[in-house]
Amino acid sequence: MTNPNLTWKEFKANEISHSMAHYLVTLHDLHAGRGYARVSDVARELDVRKGTVSVQMRHLKEKGFVVEDENRFLQLTETGKTVARQVIYNRGTIVQFLHKVLEIDREAAEIDACKIEHLLSPEAGHQILALVQLLLSEDPSAKAFLKKLKKLQPPAAPAAEPLPQSERRKVPRSSEPAQHDVRSERDR
């Protein structure tokens, strides 16, 4: 069994950040729509500065997800294409689950899917899609399950009171050193 106190390290070890996922998907979409992508195109699509895109592209190039040709056109590598397609697949799957199965508002489903699309493993994405397909099928037991799900009342939100010390789960401390303000009193 996995130690829940160490699971957070897996999250931190995720190779694709939220930001990286958006850049990769944007490059994918620009190539699908226009056949090319430049820094200025990505900046316009994501509503960020070209300098911001350049910095992110450098990181994506270092990780082997993007290459830039002599004309400064950006291309996804095969690895970059695979990651972009997986993020798009996960987003669609999560939106379907939240919106069609759990009947969450479409916009809220899109926002929540955006938060986790890059974190799911391919296996989890496939299994969630299989569940969505089953639950939305004509299978009588799936229809009965969804009917029962709709009748359930969600539990009330937990009180905003902090847990007693005895009930708190120990949160592991980061191995990174604490950041200290090294400015002098006069500079503050």
N, C-alpha and C positions, 0 to 999 in steps of 0.2 A: 504494500500500500504506500502511496506517495505521502511524504511528510508535508502536511499543509503549511508548516512554517517555512518550507523551502520552495513552495510553488511560485512565490513571487519572483524568484530568480529566473524561472522560465519565461515569465512575462518580460522581464528586463532583457533577456537574451534574444528576444524576437528581432530578427534581422531587418524587418521592414517596419519603419515608424509610420505613424498616421500620415505625416507630411510626405514621406517617400511614396506611399501608396497613391496619394493624390497626384503627384508629379508623374508617376509611371502610367496611371490611368489616363491622365490628360495627354501625355505623349501618344498613347495607344489610340485615343479618340481622335486626336489631330491627324494622325497617319491614316486612320480609317476614313475620315471625312475629306481631307485635303491631299493626302499622299506625302506630306512633309510636315516638319515642325522645326521652328527656330525658337531661340530664347524669347524673342519678343512675342511670339504666338502663345507660348506657355504663360508668359507674364499676363497677357491680355485675358486668357481663359481663366486663370486663377485670381485675377485682380491683385497682383503683387508686382513689385518692382523687378526690372530686368536683373539688377544686381542680386536680388534674392534668389531668382531662378538660377543665375550663374553659380552661386554658392552651392545650391542644392544639386545642380547638374554635376559639379565637381565630385560631390560625395557619391552620386549615383554612378559616375564613371569609375571611381575608385573601387566600388563594390562590384563592378562588372555588369551593371544593368543597362548602361547607356554608352553609346559612342557618338562622337561628333566628327563629321567628315570635313574635308578641306574647304568646303563652302559654308561651314558652320551650321549645317543641318544636323539635327539630333535624331538618332535612331535608337530604338530599343534593341538590345542584344536578344538572343534567344531566351536567355534567363530572364531578362527584363520583360519580354513578351509573356512568358509563362507566369511571372508574378502578377503582371497587370491583368491577365485573363482570370487568374485565380481570385484576385480582389473583386473584379467585376462579377464573377460567378457567385462569390460569397455574398456580395451586396444584394444581388437579385434574390438569392435564396433567403436571406434574413428578412428582406422586405416582404417577400411572400409569406413567410412564417408569421411575422408580426402583424401584417395587414390582413391577409386572407384567413389565417387560422385564428389568431388572437383578436382580430378585429380592432386593431389599434389604428388610429387615424393615419392615412397614407403619409402625410408630411412628417409626423412623429416617427413613423416606421422608417422613413428614409434617413432621418437624423440619427436614430439609434443604430441603424445598419451601418451608417458611415463611421460610427464610433468603434465598431468591432470588426468590420469587414477584413481588415488586414491582420487580425489576430488569430483567426480560425485556421486550423490545419486543413489541408485538403480532405482528409478523412472526415473531420467534423462537418465540413461543408457538404460533402456527399451524403452523410447520414441525415443531416437536417433536411436536405432536399428530399431524400427518400421518405422521411416522416411527413413533410408537407404534401408530397404526392399521395401518400396513403390517406392522410386526413382529408384531402380534397377530392378523393376518389368517390366512386359510387358504392363502395363497400358499405354494407349496412352497419357493421360494427363501428366503422369510422364515423358514419353519420350520427350514430347513437352517441359516440364519444363527444363529438362536437356539440351536439344538443345538450348533453350533460354539462359540458364545459361552459356553455353560455348561461346556464342556470346558476352556476357557482358565483357566490359573492366573494370578491377579494377581501382578504382580511384588512382590518383597519391599519393605517400606517402606524409604525411604531412611534411611541412617544419620543419627544426630543430630549428626554432626560438621559444623562450619561449612565452607562452601566456601572453597577457597583464594582469596585476594584477586583473583588473575587471572581466576577463573571467576565472580566476583560481578557481577551486573548492576547498573549504576548506578541508584539510586533517586532520582528527582527530589525536590528539596527543596520543601517547601511554600512558597508565596509569602506565607503569613501570618507576621507577626513572632513570634518566640519569646516565650513567656510567662515573665516573670521574677517571682520572689518579692520583692515590694516591702515586705514587713513588716520592721521593724527586728529586729536580733538579739534584743532583749529580748522581742519578741512571739512569737518562734518557740518 
